[in-house]
Amino acid sequence: MRKNIDIEESVLTKLKILSAFEELSVKSLMEKAVSFYVEYKENEKLKSLSEEDREDIGLLLLMQQSDRTDIVSREEVMNELG
């Protein structure tokens, strides 16, 4: 996705210097920085959640990864629970 953003000249200069040190393009460096920030904020939010909320999110993530075409009979579920 292509988006145009305005960046202050001083910040752009710093980005150019950092990109030279990192041997990355300015675009790659910005993508890396944004990814880092998003991950940091996600972790910050997770740390502030209660244990129950974290378990709920973990369950949701597992459910999203499950194979939705795999069907289990009621009997199999009851055998596992009982």
N, C-alpha and C positions, 0 to 999 in steps of 0.2 A: 504494500500500500504506500502510496507516495503522498506525503504531507509537507507543506511548506510552513516553516516556523521562523519567527523573528528572534534573533539572538543578539544580545548586546555585543558590540565590537570587542570589548575587553575580554568577554567570555570566549568569543570566537578565536581570538588570538591565543588564549590559553589552551583551547581545544587543539589548535594547530600545533602548538608546541608539544603537548602531551601525545598527540597522534604521531609526531616524529619520534619521540622517545619510545613509544610502544610499537612502532613500525606498523601502524594501522592507519586506515583512512579515517578522516574526521567522521564520516558516516558510521563506520564500524565502531569507532570509539563512543559515539553518542548512543548507538544501539546497545553496546555493552553497558554503558552507564545507566541507561533507562532500565535495562533488564535487572541490573544490580539493585537499583532503587525499588523497583516493583517487588523483587524477592525480599528485600529488607523490610518493606512495609507489610508484606504478607506474614513474614515471621514475627514482626512486632505485633500484629493483630492476633496471631495464633497464641502468642505468649500471654496475651491479656484475656483470653477465653478461659472459661471454667473447664475442669476436667471433663464434665459431661458434654459440653459443647465441642471439645476436641474429639471426643469419641464419636459424636454425631457426624462431624465433618469427615473423620476417618471412614466411617461406615458409608457415607455418601460417596466418597472417592472410590471405595471398593466396589460399590454398586455400579458406578459408572464404568468400571473396568470389566464388569462381568459380561459373560456371553449371554445375550438375551434370547438366543435361539435354543439354549440348553434348557430343557424342561425336566422338572423333577415331580414325581407323583406325590400326592398327599400322603400316601403310605410311607414313602421314603422320608418325608419330612417328620412325620410322627415317630418313626423308628429312631431318627436322630435325636429328637427331643425326649423320647421316653427311654 
